Amino acid sequence: MDKEAIRQQIVATANRRYATKKYDPTKHISEADWQTILEAGRLSPSSFGYEPWRFLLINNQQIRDDIRPFAWGAVNSLNGADKILIILARTDVTYDSDYVKDLVENIKGKHYSPTSAPSQHFKNFQERDLKLDSDRARFDWTSKQTYIAMANMMTAAAELDIDSCPIEGFNYAQMNDYLASKGFMDPTKWRVSVLVSFGYRDQPIKPKVRQPLSDIYQELN
């Protein structure tokens, strides 16, 4: 495929992606396609490469029924989407946390010390540059990063002619309490960031209406 064909494919995929409100419950995503979508999320970039996310797939009807009363924005997805993914964001990503130590040593295969130059650089970045001085502030920071992973998964799905919908319409406190009460997450380390559904639409894709590029793009010279 030449460069121009690639450009056209990228734009076509962006137009193909549509926030699906009505799914066909009889259609299912193949395991190969689903693993590809998950891999697109897993390989997403994150600040300092610390991957502050976790993906929870709702795999049974009881959980869908349980969250329905406080997930008003997910009702259409709950009724027909093949996959509903809950994306968690960590609240304990700090230079001296057990999580960072484990990731640096056991995933990245590097030496870890809280007094090392990389650790102190990360500490200054969080505390001086971003002013991350609370669990909530750190959650807000990591939650932004989960949206990168979600966007990559949604784009990958569109490439595979699979539909998706990002979902923020739910009561966050109730969702957090539910997941914690079921033992699906440790509330001292995780909070719900966003939901996203995947499946096959049962509605036409509407042409995208967006602001012109000239209204949102500026070159600084």
C-alpha positions as CSV (number, residue, x, y, z in Angstrom):
1,M,0.0,0.0,0.0
2,D,1.5,3.4,-1.0
3,K,1.5,6.4,1.3
4,E,-1.5,8.0,-0.3
5,A,-3.5,4.9,0.1
6,I,-2.5,4.7,3.8
7,R,-3.6,8.3,4.3
8,Q,-7.0,7.6,2.8
9,Q,-7.3,4.5,5.0
10,I,-6.6,6.5,8.1
11,V,-9.2,9.1,7.3
12,A,-11.7,6.4,6.3
13,T,-11.2,4.6,9.6
14,A,-11.8,7.9,11.5
15,N,-15.0,8.3,9.6
16,R,-15.9,4.7,10.1
17,R,-15.6,5.0,13.9
18,Y,-19.0,6.0,15.3
19,A,-20.3,6.2,18.9
20,T,-22.8,3.4,18.6
21,K,-26.0,3.7,20.5
22,K,-27.8,0.6,19.2
23,Y,-26.1,-2.8,18.9
24,D,-27.2,-6.0,17.3
25,P,-27.1,-8.5,20.2
26,T,-27.0,-11.5,17.8
27,K,-23.5,-10.6,16.5
28,H,-20.4,-11.4,18.3
29,I,-16.7,-10.4,18.0
30,S,-14.3,-13.2,17.2
31,E,-11.7,-14.0,19.8
32,A,-8.9,-13.1,17.4
33,D,-10.4,-9.7,16.8
34,W,-10.9,-9.1,20.5
35,Q,-7.4,-10.0,21.4
36,T,-6.2,-7.6,18.7
37,I,-8.3,-4.8,20.2
38,L,-6.9,-5.5,23.7
39,E,-3.4,-5.6,22.3
40,A,-3.9,-2.1,20.9
41,G,-4.8,-1.0,24.4
42,R,-1.9,-2.8,26.1
43,L,0.6,-1.3,23.7
44,S,-0.7,2.3,24.2
45,P,1.7,5.0,25.5
46,S,1.6,6.2,29.1
47,S,3.5,8.7,31.1
48,F,7.0,7.4,31.9
49,G,5.8,4.1,30.5
50,Y,4.1,3.2,33.9
51,E,0.9,1.8,32.3
52,P,-1.5,3.0,35.0
53,W,-4.5,1.0,33.8
54,R,-6.4,-2.2,34.1
55,F,-9.2,-3.6,31.8
56,L,-12.2,-5.4,33.3
57,L,-14.4,-7.3,30.8
58,I,-18.0,-7.8,32.0
59,N,-18.5,-11.4,31.2
60,N,-21.9,-12.3,32.5
61,Q,-25.4,-11.0,32.5
62,Q,-25.7,-10.7,36.3
63,I,-23.0,-8.0,36.4
64,R,-24.7,-6.1,33.5
65,D,-28.0,-6.2,35.5
66,D,-26.3,-5.2,38.7
67,I,-24.8,-2.0,37.3
68,R,-27.8,-1.0,35.2
69,P,-29.4,1.1,37.9
70,F,-26.4,3.5,38.2
71,A,-25.1,3.2,34.6
72,W,-27.7,5.3,32.7
73,G,-25.3,6.1,29.9
74,A,-24.5,2.4,29.3
75,V,-28.1,1.1,29.0
76,N,-28.0,0.9,25.2
77,S,-24.7,-0.9,25.4
78,L,-25.9,-3.2,28.2
79,N,-28.8,-4.2,25.9
80,G,-26.8,-5.3,22.9
81,A,-23.0,-4.7,22.9
82,D,-21.0,-7.9,22.7
83,K,-18.3,-6.6,25.0
84,I,-18.4,-4.0,27.8
85,L,-15.0,-3.0,29.2
86,I,-14.5,-1.2,32.5
87,I,-11.2,0.7,32.5
88,L,-9.6,1.4,35.8
89,A,-6.9,4.0,36.6
90,R,-4.4,3.6,39.4
91,T,-4.2,6.1,42.3
92,D,-0.8,4.9,43.7
93,V,1.6,5.7,40.9
94,T,4.4,7.5,42.8
95,Y,8.1,7.4,42.6
96,D,8.4,5.3,45.8
97,S,5.3,3.1,45.4
98,D,5.4,-0.7,45.4
99,Y,3.7,-0.6,42.0
100,V,6.4,1.5,40.4
101,K,9.2,-0.6,42.0
102,D,7.7,-3.8,40.8
103,L,7.1,-2.5,37.3
104,V,10.6,-1.1,37.0
105,E,12.3,-4.3,38.3
106,N,10.1,-7.0,37.0
107,I,8.6,-5.6,33.8
108,K,11.3,-3.2,32.5
109,G,14.1,-5.3,34.0
110,K,15.9,-2.3,35.4
111,H,17.5,-1.5,38.8
112,Y,15.1,0.4,41.1
113,S,16.0,2.8,43.9
114,P,13.8,5.6,45.2
115,T,16.9,7.8,45.3
116,S,18.0,7.1,41.7
117,A,18.1,9.8,39.1
118,P,15.1,8.4,37.2
119,S,13.0,8.1,40.4
120,Q,13.9,11.6,41.6
121,H,13.1,12.9,38.1
122,F,9.7,11.3,38.3
123,K,9.1,12.6,41.8
124,N,9.9,16.2,40.7
125,F,7.7,15.8,37.6
126,Q,4.7,14.8,39.7
127,E,5.2,17.0,42.7
128,R,6.8,20.1,41.2
129,D,5.5,20.3,37.6
130,L,2.0,18.7,37.9
131,K,1.4,19.3,41.6
132,L,0.0,15.8,42.1
133,D,-0.5,16.0,45.9
134,S,-3.4,13.7,46.5
135,D,-4.9,10.4,45.4
136,R,-7.6,12.3,43.5
137,A,-5.0,14.4,41.7
138,R,-3.0,11.2,40.8
139,F,-6.2,9.5,39.6
140,D,-7.1,12.5,37.4
141,W,-3.6,12.2,35.8
142,T,-3.7,8.5,35.3
143,S,-7.3,8.6,34.1
144,K,-6.3,10.9,31.2
145,Q,-3.9,8.2,30.2
146,T,-6.5,5.5,30.1
147,Y,-8.4,7.5,27.5
148,I,-5.3,7.1,25.2
149,A,-5.6,3.3,25.5
150,M,-9.4,3.5,25.0
151,A,-9.0,5.6,21.9
152,N,-6.5,3.2,20.4
153,M,-8.8,0.2,21.1
154,M,-11.7,2.0,19.5
155,T,-9.6,2.9,16.4
156,A,-8.4,-0.7,16.2
157,A,-12.0,-1.9,16.4
158,A,-13.0,0.4,13.5
159,E,-10.2,-1.0,11.4
160,L,-11.8,-4.4,12.0
161,D,-15.3,-3.1,11.1
162,I,-16.3,-3.4,14.8
163,D,-18.3,-0.7,16.5
164,S,-17.7,1.0,19.8
165,C,-18.9,3.6,22.2
166,P,-17.1,5.4,25.1
167,I,-19.3,5.7,28.2
168,E,-19.0,8.3,31.0
169,G,-22.7,8.2,31.9
170,F,-22.7,6.4,35.2
171,N,-22.5,7.2,38.9
172,Y,-18.8,6.9,39.7
173,A,-19.1,6.4,43.4
174,Q,-21.7,3.6,43.0
175,M,-19.6,1.9,40.3
176,N,-16.5,2.1,42.5
177,D,-18.4,0.8,45.5
178,Y,-19.9,-2.1,43.5
179,L,-16.6,-3.3,42.0
180,A,-14.9,-3.0,45.4
181,S,-17.7,-4.9,47.2
182,K,-17.4,-7.7,44.6
183,G,-13.7,-7.9,45.0
184,F,-13.1,-6.9,41.4
185,M,-10.7,-4.1,42.4
186,D,-8.8,-2.8,45.4
187,P,-10.2,0.7,46.1
188,T,-7.0,1.8,47.8
189,K,-5.2,1.5,44.4
190,W,-7.8,1.8,41.7
191,R,-10.8,3.8,40.6
192,V,-13.1,3.5,37.6
193,S,-12.0,5.8,34.8
194,V,-14.4,5.1,31.9
195,L,-16.4,2.4,30.3
196,V,-16.3,1.4,26.6
197,S,-18.5,-1.0,24.6
198,F,-17.8,-3.0,21.5
199,G,-20.0,-4.9,19.1
200,Y,-21.8,-4.5,15.8
201,R,-24.1,-1.6,15.2
202,D,-27.8,-2.0,14.5
203,Q,-28.1,1.5,13.1
204,P,-26.7,3.5,10.2
205,I,-23.5,5.5,10.7
206,K,-24.3,9.2,10.5
207,P,-21.9,11.5,8.6
208,K,-19.6,13.2,11.0
209,V,-20.2,16.9,11.7
210,R,-17.0,18.6,13.0
211,Q,-15.6,22.1,13.2
212,P,-13.4,23.0,10.3
213,L,-9.7,22.5,10.8
214,S,-9.1,26.2,10.5
215,D,-11.1,26.8,13.6
216,I,-9.2,24.3,15.8
217,Y,-5.6,24.4,14.4
218,Q,-3.1,27.1,14.6
219,E,0.6,27.2,13.7
220,L,2.9,29.1,16.0
221,N,5.7,30.7,14.1
